[in-house]
Amino acid sequence: MRKRSVSQAPAECSSVLRERCVLPSDTFLEKGSANLDKLKDLCNEGKEHPSTLFQLYTQAVLDITYFEENQLVDEDFPEESALQKLKELISILSEPEDLVRECSIKEPIDLLGAELLECLYWRKGALLYMYCHTAKERSEWLQENVATFKKCLNDGVQYLMKMLSVRCPLQLDEDISLQDKDTARLLSEGIFSDTHLLAMMYSGEMCYWGLKHCGAVEGKQESLESIDPVSDSDLDSRSQSISLDFQETGRNMLTKYVAVCEGPLKGQGWNTTTAKQMLHYFVKSHS
């Protein structure tokens, strides 16, 4: 692999990304294009810190792909083309992290920051969640593509788990005041936003679909080379080679989700009915 210059890598890749801005006018495309223009100017000046350049490029990636993701959702993930489009979008969303690695920076968080790195993982995981939510209703397709469906679920859950592991949970101490107790509990569970909580629910739900629809398919990972979305740029590159235990992972995620929603977030509008039903299914399937 060619080693890239840390100050030029984002600019070198932005020309390919800019080609996607010729799509119909949209606020997110315009924001992405504006960030690419700013990135080009800063690279030409050669004065900006590399982290600023990488973050501008990453924000452009997020904006431009968001438009295309919305198109896929609006079109209900066309059966004949959705998988290829997923591969393309996930590849683009993986590019910022891959670029950091190519520049010999060990930890992507050092240049991208926690929030952008979380967003990249979230967008990939949520995209696969939405696709699987649609695909599971196509009974004929599902019957013929169970291993592909399982691979999508496996990758999606792992992206969401990576999103949840970017930041370390807050270590509680005895000095936390009573009024901060609920917030401290959330932070100690690694829940820094509504999106973190939603990632738990999505993960649990995808594991439920996996157990329900793919229970008879074990160890088949070969069918989705077209998605193969995660590379050695992961926080833990070993995780992608391991097929998840949907029962254990789903139970752990949903147990934590329910505990938080009925604990520090009680009365805040988070519904646990569906999560409890899925937890019951996990317990029943294990017995």
SEKOL-369543 format. One record per residue (C-alpha): residue in one letter; residue number from 1; x, y, z. Coordinates in steps of 0.02 Angstrom, whole numbers, m for minus. Example, Ala and Ser with C-alpha at 12.3 -4.5 7.8 and 13.67 -1.06 7.14 Angstrom:
BEGIN
[r A; 1; [615; m225; 390]] [r S; 2; [684; m53; 357]] 
***
This chain:
BEGIN
[r M; 1; [0; 0; 0]] [r R; 2; [66; 172; m47]] [r K; 3; [102; 284; 100]] [r R; 4; [13; 451; 83]] [r S; 5; [67; 622; 143]] [r V; 6; [m39; 665; 294]] [r S; 7; [m64; 843; 231]] [r Q; 8; [m112; 797; 53]] [r A; 9; [m212; 636; 71]] [r P; 10; [m384; 718; 93]] [r A; 11; [m358; 830; m59]] [r E; 12; [m300; 684; m167]] [r C; 13; [m461; 590; m132]] [r S; 14; [m580; 737; m141]] [r S; 15; [m587; 740; m332]] [r V; 16; [m673; 571; m336]] [r L; 17; [m795; 628; m204]] [r R; 18; [m831; 789; m299]] [r E; 19; [m896; 689; m447]] [r R; 20; [m1043; 639; m337]] [r C; 21; [m1092; 822; m316]] [r V; 22; [m1162; 827; m494]] [r L; 23; [m1317; 740; m428]] [r P; 24; [m1479; 843; m413]] [r S; 25; [m1464; 997; m302]] [r D; 26; [m1481; 961; m117]] [r T; 27; [m1432; 1051; 43]] [r F; 28; [m1315; 912; 97]] [r L; 29; [m1233; 903; m74]] [r E; 30; [m1206; 1091; m69]] [r K; 31; [m1129; 1079; 106]] [r G; 32; [m1017; 937; 48]] [r S; 33; [m961; 1033; m106]] [r A; 34; [m925; 1188; m2]] [r N; 35; [m816; 1085; 117]] [r L; 36; [m720; 1014; m31]] [r D; 37; [m688; 1190; m96]] [r K; 38; [m627; 1244; 75]] [r L; 39; [m519; 1088; 87]] [r K; 40; [m438; 1126; m81]] [r D; 41; [m398; 1304; m30]] [r L; 42; [m323; 1252; 137]] [r C; 43; [m217; 1118; 55]] [r N; 44; [m151; 1244; m71]] [r E; 45; [m104; 1361; 70]] [r G; 46; [m16; 1219; 161]] [r K; 47; [m35; 1301; 332]] [r E; 48; [m179; 1205; 411]] [r H; 49; [m157; 1065; 537]] [r P; 50; [m186; 893; 459]] [r S; 51; [m329; 856; 580]] [r T; 52; [m427; 1003; 509]] [r L; 53; [m403; 938; 332]] [r F; 54; [m456; 762; 376]] [r Q; 55; [m608; 824; 470]] [r L; 56; [m663; 934; 325]] [r Y; 57; [m646; 787; 206]] [r T; 58; [m741; 673; 325]] [r Q; 59; [m882; 799; 343]] [r A; 60; [m894; 810; 153]] [r V; 61; [m904; 620; 144]] [r L; 62; [m1043; 618; 273]] [r D; 63; [m1144; 755; 186]] [r I; 64; [m1130; 686; 10]] [r T; 65; [m1167; 506; 56]] [r Y; 66; [m1314; 560; 164]] [r F; 67; [m1402; 624; 8]] [r E; 68; [m1375; 458; m80]] [r E; 69; [m1429; 357; 71]] [r N; 70; [m1592; 454; 76]] [r Q; 71; [m1619; 413; m107]] [r L; 72; [m1598; 227; m70]] [r V; 73; [m1722; 236; 74]] [r D; 74; [m1848; 336; m30]] [r E; 75; [m1834; 204; m168]] [r D; 76; [m1860; 65; m38]] [r F; 77; [m1690; m14; m76]] [r P; 78; [m1721; m80; m254]] [r E; 79; [m1692; m267; m250]] [r E; 80; [m1590; m272; m410]] [r S; 81; [m1466; m134; m364]] [r A; 82; [m1468; m102; m177]] [r L; 83; [m1326; m219; m128]] [r Q; 84; [m1205; m141; m252]] [r K; 85; [m1255; 32; m195]] [r L; 86; [m1229; m18; m14]] [r K; 87; [m1054; m79; m54]] [r E; 88; [m1015; 85; m140]] [r L; 89; [m1080; 196; 1]] [r I; 90; [m998; 95; 139]] [r S; 91; [m833; 98; 44]] [r I; 92; [m842; 288; 34]] [r L; 93; [m888; 302; 218]] [r S; 94; [m736; 194; 259]] [r E; 95; [m618; 305; 159]] [r P; 96; [m576; 434; 295]] [r E; 97; [m522; 299; 416]] [r D; 98; [m426; 207; 279]] [r L; 99; [m336; 368; 231]] [r V; 100; [m280; 396; 410]] [r R; 101; [m206; 221; 413]] [r E; 102; [m118; 249; 247]] [r C; 103; [m34; 400; 325]] [r S; 104; [39; 288; 461]] [r I; 105; [m72; 361; 596]] [r K; 106; [m111; 217; 713]] [r E; 107; [m274; 279; 787]] [r P; 108; [m402; 366; 673]] [r I; 109; [m475; 456; 824]] [r D; 110; [m313; 557; 836]] [r L; 111; [m353; 649; 673]] [r L; 112; [m540; 628; 652]] [r G; 113; [m597; 654; 831]] [r A; 114; [m723; 547; 926]] [r E; 115; [m883; 624; 858]] [r L; 116; [m838; 606; 673]] [r L; 117; [m772; 429; 698]] [r E; 118; [m932; 381; 790]] [r C; 119; [m1034; 458; 651]] [r L; 120; [m944; 356; 517]] [r Y; 121; [m978; 194; 611]] [r W; 122; [m1157; 246; 649]] [r R; 123; [m1196; 288; 469]] [r K; 124; [m1130; 121; 406]] [r G; 125; [m1221; 23; 541]] [r A; 126; [m1384; 118; 522]] [r L; 127; [m1378; 100; 333]] [r L; 128; [m1363; m89; 348]] [r Y; 129; [m1501; m87; 480]] [r M; 130; [m1620; 3; 361]] [r Y; 131; [m1575; m114; 218]] [r C; 132; [m1604; m269; 324]] [r H; 133; [m1768; m196; 390]] [r T; 134; [m1829; m192; 209]] [r A; 135; [m1747; m353; 149]] [r K; 136; [m1822; m461; 288]] [r E; 137; [m1995; m427; 217]] [r R; 138; [m1948; m497; 46]] [r S; 139; [m1984; m679; 84]] [r E; 140; [m1931; m749; m85]] [r W; 141; [m1768; m651; m87]] [r L; 142; [m1733; m696; 95]] [r Q; 143; [m1760; m881; 62]] [r E; 144; [m1628; m878; m76]] [r N; 145; [m1506; m760; 10]] [r V; 146; [m1503; m807; 194]] [r A; 147; [m1312; m805; 205]] [r T; 148; [m1306; m634; 122]] [r F; 149; [m1436; m568; 243]] [r K; 150; [m1338; m639; 390]] [r K; 151; [m1178; m555; 330]] [r C; 152; [m1268; m387; 318]] [r L; 153; [m1334; m409; 495]] [r N; 154; [m1164; m464; 560]] [r D; 155; [m1074; m314; 483]] [r G; 156; [m1209; m192; 536]] [r V; 157; [m1206; m246; 717]] [r Q; 158; [m1017; m239; 722]] [r Y; 159; [m1015; m61; 653]] [r L; 160; [m1138; m8; 788]] [r M; 161; [m1036; m95; 922]] [r K; 162; [m881; m3; 860]] [r M; 163; [m978; 160; 868]] [r L; 164; [m1021; 122; 1049]] [r S; 165; [m839; 84; 1092]] [r V; 166; [m755; 240; 1020]] [r R; 167; [m765; 334; 1185]] [r C; 168; [m726; 258; 1354]] [r P; 169; [m868; 258; 1482]] [r L; 170; [m853; 385; 1622]] [r Q; 171; [m772; 317; 1779]] [r L; 172; [m886; 363; 1923]] [r D; 173; [m816; 433; 2084]] [r E; 174; [m890; 474; 2252]] [r D; 175; [m891; 662; 2220]] [r I; 176; [m1033; 659; 2093]] [r S; 177; [m1179; 758; 2162]] [r L; 178; [m1355; 686; 2180]] [r Q; 179; [m1427; 798; 2044]] [r D; 180; [m1301; 729; 1919]] [r K; 181; [m1336; 548; 1964]] [r D; 182; [m1438; 501; 1810]] [r T; 183; [m1320; 588; 1690]] [r A; 184; [m1172; 505; 1774]] [r R; 185; [m1256; 335; 1758]] [r L; 186; [m1281; 363; 1571]] [r L; 187; [m1102; 418; 1545]] [r S; 188; [m1039; 271; 1648]] [r E; 189; [m1135; 156; 1529]] [r G; 190; [m1051; 238; 1379]] [r I; 191; [m1210; 326; 1324]] [r F; 192; [m1161; 501; 1268]] [r S; 193; [m1312; 540; 1158]] [r D; 194; [m1481; 477; 1098]] [r T; 195; [m1389; 399; 951]] [r H; 196; [m1289; 288; 1067]] [r L; 197; [m1450; 223; 1144]] [r L; 198; [m1528; 198; 973]] [r A; 199; [m1373; 101; 918]] [r M; 200; [m1405; m21; 1061]] [r M; 201; [m1584; m46; 1007]] [r Y; 202; [m1536; m66; 823]] [r S; 203; [m1401; m192; 870]] [r G; 204; [m1521; m293; 974]] [r E; 205; [m1654; m290; 840]] [r M; 206; [m1532; m346; 704]] [r C; 207; [m1476; m489; 816]] [r Y; 208; [m1659; m536; 837]] [r W; 209; [m1682; m541; 648]] [r G; 210; [m1524; m645; 634]] [r L; 211; [m1583; m773; 761]] [r K; 212; [m1758; m778; 688]] [r H; 213; [m1713; m787; 502]] [r C; 214; [m1537; m859; 499]] [r G; 215; [m1536; m982; 643]] [r A; 216; [m1500; m1129; 527]] [r V; 217; [m1358; m1043; 436]] [r E; 218; [m1194; m1060; 528]] [r G; 219; [m1024; m995; 477]] [r K; 220; [m1072; m942; 301]] [r Q; 221; [m982; m780; 268]] [r E; 222; [m937; m799; 86]] [r S; 223; [m1092; m734; 1]] [r L; 224; [m1069; m549; 30]] [r E; 225; [m900; m504; m43]] [r S; 226; [m994; m362; m125]] [r I; 227; [m1023; m285; 47]] [r D; 228; [m860; m331; 135]] [r P; 229; [m871; m159; 213]] [r V; 230; [m744; m169; 353]] [r S; 231; [m558; m179; 324]] [r D; 232; [m403; m174; 432]] [r S; 233; [m448; 5; 474]] [r D; 234; [m560; m53; 616]] [r L; 235; [m529; m14; 797]] [r D; 236; [m515; m202; 815]] [r S; 237; [m482; m281; 646]] [r R; 238; [m507; m456; 717]] [r S; 239; [m691; m426; 753]] [r Q; 240; [m745; m428; 571]] [r S; 241; [m680; m604; 543]] [r I; 242; [m788; m671; 684]] [r S; 243; [m969; m718; 658]] [r L; 244; [m1070; m643; 800]] [r D; 245; [m1171; m744; 923]] [r F; 246; [m1336; m658; 888]] [r Q; 247; [m1420; m730; 1042]] [r E; 248; [m1288; m672; 1166]] [r T; 249; [m1250; m506; 1083]] [r G; 250; [m1433; m461; 1061]] [r R; 251; [m1477; m507; 1239]] [r N; 252; [m1334; m403; 1309]] [r M; 253; [m1377; m251; 1204]] [r L; 254; [m1563; m254; 1241]] [r T; 255; [m1540; m289; 1426]] [r K; 256; [m1432; m135; 1439]] [r Y; 257; [m1555; m34; 1333]] [r V; 258; [m1703; m82; 1444]] [r A; 259; [m1606; m49; 1605]] [r V; 260; [m1558; 126; 1548]] [r C; 261; [m1731; 170; 1479]] [r E; 262; [m1816; 113; 1639]] [r G; 263; [m1681; 186; 1750]] [r P; 264; [m1602; 357; 1719]] [r L; 265; [m1711; 390; 1565]] [r K; 266; [m1876; 336; 1641]] [r G; 267; [m2016; 452; 1588]] [r Q; 268; [m1912; 524; 1444]] [r G; 269; [m2013; 441; 1305]] [r W; 270; [m1907; 287; 1271]] [r N; 271; [m2017; 135; 1240]] [r T; 272; [m1956; m36; 1298]] [r T; 273; [m2104; m145; 1246]] [r T; 274; [m2025; m210; 1085]] [r A; 275; [m1856; m232; 1168]] [r K; 276; [m1935; m339; 1305]] [r Q; 277; [m2027; m446; 1177]] [r M; 278; [m1863; m479; 1086]] [r L; 279; [m1775; m517; 1251]] [r H; 280; [m1910; m646; 1288]] [r Y; 281; [m1875; m723; 1117]] [r F; 282; [m1688; m731; 1155]] [r V; 283; [m1721; m819; 1321]] [r K; 284; [m1846; m938; 1243]] [r S; 285; [m1729; m983; 1099]] [r H; 286; [m1588; m1018; 1221]] [r S; 287; [m1688; m1138; 1328]] 
***
